């Protein structure tokens, strides 16, 4: 995937990037439950946005990514904020962790890029302790945002050429197939990919997400591992 830490930094420097990231973070952490003292894994952590947010909420966090350059960027960002995050190189389809080690697993815009989504979800379920929670965040396949990224892929953007976007029902089927129970859902990013539109509509995003209003570009799903 042709994405670098600089790609993320440029995105966050734009108004649209800032408002979109804020809405997605709010959706994810609205359904993680309290994180203080929890053992959290962020799969496909990139340069650490969700790992750092979890650490700021008191979790003991491991950020995992296949690319060392992303882990280096996450380390730098953690240091700049005075946060402690463990870094681990690895792939979602073969997590380098033992069974039942974690309380919460996060995976945000990861499944759209993995080659074997059921294997990845199975690995995330494996490392969760009984009663633990998996939180997935993905781009809604039935959205203007997904259509724009498909177009960019067709026009040659390597990072989106082979991406697969998901529907909510498909994500629910994936987690159920791994023996998890879908528990909560939040939607976000009800504005089109326009900075001006985002500025006008972003204040309504949390309310629309809790109402499960149609038209969201992003959704987050929480699933729980049954107690023994």
C-alpha positions as CSV (number, residue, x, y, z in Angstrom):
1,X,0.0,0.0,0.0
2,X,1.5,3.3,-1.1
3,X,0.8,5.3,2.1
4,X,3.4,7.0,4.2
5,X,3.4,8.9,7.5
6,X,3.6,12.0,5.4
7,X,0.3,11.0,3.7
8,X,-1.4,11.0,7.1
9,X,0.3,14.3,8.2
10,X,-0.8,16.0,5.0
11,X,-4.4,14.8,5.5
12,X,-4.5,16.0,9.1
13,X,-3.2,19.4,8.0
14,X,-6.4,20.0,5.9
15,X,-9.7,21.1,7.4
16,X,-11.5,18.1,5.9
17,X,-8.9,15.8,7.4
18,X,-9.2,17.3,10.8
19,X,-13.0,17.2,10.9
20,X,-13.1,13.7,9.5
21,X,-10.6,12.2,11.9
22,X,-12.3,13.9,14.8
23,X,-15.7,12.3,13.8
24,X,-14.2,8.9,13.3
25,X,-12.3,8.9,16.6
26,X,-15.5,10.0,18.4
27,X,-17.4,7.1,16.9
28,X,-14.7,4.5,17.7
29,X,-14.2,5.5,21.3
30,X,-17.9,5.9,22.0
31,X,-18.2,2.1,21.8
32,X,-14.9,0.9,23.3
33,X,-16.1,1.3,26.8
34,X,-13.9,2.7,29.6
35,X,-10.2,2.0,28.8
36,X,-8.3,2.9,32.0
37,X,-6.2,-0.1,33.0
38,X,-7.3,-2.1,29.9
39,X,-4.9,-4.0,27.7
40,X,-5.4,-2.6,24.2
41,X,-4.1,-3.7,20.8
42,X,-4.4,-1.3,17.8
43,X,-4.1,-3.5,14.7
44,X,-2.8,-1.7,11.5
45,X,-2.0,1.3,13.7
46,X,-0.4,3.4,11.0
47,X,1.3,6.4,12.6
48,X,-0.6,5.8,15.9
49,X,-3.7,8.0,16.0
50,X,-6.0,5.4,17.7
51,X,-3.2,3.9,19.8
52,X,-2.4,7.3,21.2
53,X,-6.0,8.1,21.9
54,X,-6.4,4.9,23.8
55,X,-3.2,5.6,25.7
56,X,-4.4,9.1,26.6
57,X,-7.5,7.4,28.2
58,X,-5.3,5.3,30.5
59,X,-5.0,2.0,28.5
60,X,-1.9,-0.1,28.3
61,X,-1.5,0.0,24.5
62,X,0.4,-2.0,21.8
63,X,0.4,-0.5,18.3
64,X,0.9,-3.1,15.6
65,X,1.7,-2.4,12.0
66,X,3.4,-4.3,9.1
67,X,5.6,-1.2,8.2
68,X,8.5,-0.2,10.4
69,X,8.3,3.4,9.0
70,X,4.7,3.7,10.5
71,X,5.9,2.4,13.9
72,X,8.7,4.9,13.9
73,X,6.2,7.7,13.2
74,X,4.0,6.4,16.0
75,X,6.9,6.3,18.4
76,X,7.7,10.0,17.5
77,X,4.1,11.1,17.9
78,X,3.8,9.3,21.3
79,X,7.0,10.9,22.5
80,X,5.8,14.3,21.5
81,X,2.7,13.8,23.6
82,X,4.4,12.2,26.5
83,X,2.5,8.9,26.0
84,X,3.8,5.4,26.4
85,X,2.9,2.9,23.6
86,X,4.5,-0.5,22.9
87,X,5.3,-1.0,19.3
88,X,5.1,-4.4,17.5
89,X,5.7,-5.2,13.9
90,X,3.3,-7.8,12.4
91,X,0.3,-8.5,10.2
92,X,-3.4,-8.7,11.0
93,X,-3.7,-12.2,9.6
94,X,-1.0,-13.6,11.9
95,X,-0.9,-11.6,15.1
96,X,2.4,-12.1,17.0
97,X,0.6,-12.4,20.4
98,X,-0.7,-15.2,22.6
99,X,-4.2,-16.4,23.1
100,X,-6.6,-14.3,25.4
101,X,-4.0,-11.6,26.2
102,X,-6.1,-8.5,25.5
103,X,-9.2,-6.7,26.8
104,X,-9.8,-4.6,23.7
105,X,-8.7,-4.8,20.0
106,X,-9.0,-1.9,17.7
107,X,-8.8,-2.2,13.9
108,X,-9.7,0.9,12.0
109,X,-9.6,0.9,8.1
110,X,-7.7,-2.3,8.2
111,X,-10.0,-4.9,6.7
112,X,-10.3,-2.9,3.5
113,X,-6.6,-3.7,2.8
114,X,-6.0,-7.2,4.2
115,X,-5.9,-10.1,1.8
116,X,-7.9,-12.5,4.1
117,X,-10.4,-10.6,6.3
118,X,-11.9,-13.8,8.0
119,X,-8.4,-14.8,9.0
120,X,-7.7,-11.4,10.4
121,X,-10.9,-11.3,12.4
122,X,-10.2,-14.8,13.6
123,X,-6.8,-13.7,14.9
124,X,-8.3,-10.6,16.6
125,X,-10.8,-12.9,18.3
126,X,-8.1,-15.3,19.4
127,X,-6.0,-12.7,21.2
128,X,-9.1,-11.3,23.1
129,X,-9.7,-12.5,26.6
130,X,-13.2,-13.8,27.3
131,X,-15.5,-10.8,27.8
132,X,-13.1,-8.7,25.7
133,X,-14.2,-6.3,22.9
134,X,-13.3,-5.9,19.3
135,X,-13.9,-2.5,17.7
136,X,-13.8,-2.2,13.9
137,X,-14.0,0.9,11.9
138,X,-14.5,0.8,8.1
139,X,-15.6,3.0,5.2
140,X,-19.2,2.4,4.2
141,X,-19.1,0.8,0.8
142,X,-22.4,2.6,0.0
143,X,-21.1,6.1,0.3
144,X,-19.7,8.9,-1.8
145,X,-16.4,8.6,0.0
146,X,-16.0,4.9,-1.0
147,X,-17.0,5.8,-4.6
148,X,-14.4,8.5,-4.7
149,X,-11.7,6.1,-3.5
150,X,-12.7,3.5,-6.0
151,X,-12.4,6.1,-8.7
152,X,-9.0,7.0,-7.5
153,X,-8.0,3.4,-7.6
154,X,-9.2,3.0,-11.2
155,X,-7.2,6.1,-12.1
156,X,-4.1,4.5,-10.7
157,X,-3.9,5.4,-7.0
158,X,-2.0,2.3,-5.7
159,X,-3.3,2.6,-2.1
160,X,-7.0,2.2,-3.3
161,X,-6.6,0.0,-6.3
162,X,-7.3,-3.3,-4.5
163,X,-9.2,-1.9,-1.5
164,X,-12.4,-3.7,-0.5
165,X,-15.1,-1.6,1.2
166,X,-17.6,-3.2,3.6
167,X,-21.3,-2.9,4.5
168,X,-22.5,-3.0,8.1
169,X,-24.1,-6.4,7.6
170,X,-20.9,-7.9,6.1
171,X,-18.9,-6.7,9.1
172,X,-21.5,-8.3,11.5
173,X,-21.3,-11.6,9.6
174,X,-17.5,-11.5,9.9
175,X,-17.4,-11.1,13.6
176,X,-20.2,-13.7,14.1
177,X,-18.1,-16.1,12.0
178,X,-15.3,-15.7,14.5
179,X,-17.5,-16.5,17.4
180,X,-18.0,-12.9,18.6
181,X,-21.3,-11.2,19.3
182,X,-22.0,-7.8,17.6
183,X,-22.9,-5.5,20.5
184,X,-22.9,-1.8,19.5
185,X,-22.6,0.3,16.4
186,X,-21.9,4.0,15.6
187,X,-21.9,5.8,12.3
188,X,-20.0,9.0,11.5
189,X,-19.0,11.4,8.7
190,X,-22.4,12.4,7.4
191,X,-20.8,15.1,5.3
192,X,-19.4,14.7,1.7
193,X,-15.6,15.0,1.0
194,X,-15.6,18.8,1.0
195,X,-14.0,21.0,3.7
196,X,-16.7,23.6,3.5
197,X,-19.5,21.0,3.7
198,X,-17.7,19.3,6.6
199,X,-17.4,22.6,8.5
200,X,-21.1,23.2,8.2
201,X,-22.3,19.7,9.0
202,X,-19.7,18.3,11.5
203,X,-21.5,19.7,14.6
204,X,-24.4,17.4,13.8
205,X,-22.3,14.3,13.3
206,X,-22.5,12.9,16.9
207,X,-26.3,13.2,17.0
208,X,-26.8,11.6,13.6
209,X,-24.4,8.8,14.5
210,X,-26.3,7.9,17.7
211,X,-29.6,8.0,15.7
212,X,-28.1,5.6,13.1
213,X,-29.2,8.0,10.4
214,X,-28.6,7.0,6.8
215,X,-25.8,8.4,4.7
216,X,-22.8,7.9,6.9
217,X,-19.4,7.4,5.2
218,X,-17.9,5.6,8.2
219,X,-19.2,3.1,10.7
220,X,-17.8,1.5,13.8
221,X,-18.9,-1.9,15.2
222,X,-18.1,-3.3,18.6
223,X,-18.3,-7.1,19.1
224,X,-17.7,-9.0,22.3
225,X,-16.1,-12.4,23.0
226,X,-18.4,-14.6,25.1
227,X,-17.4,-15.4,28.7
228,X,-16.3,-19.0,29.3
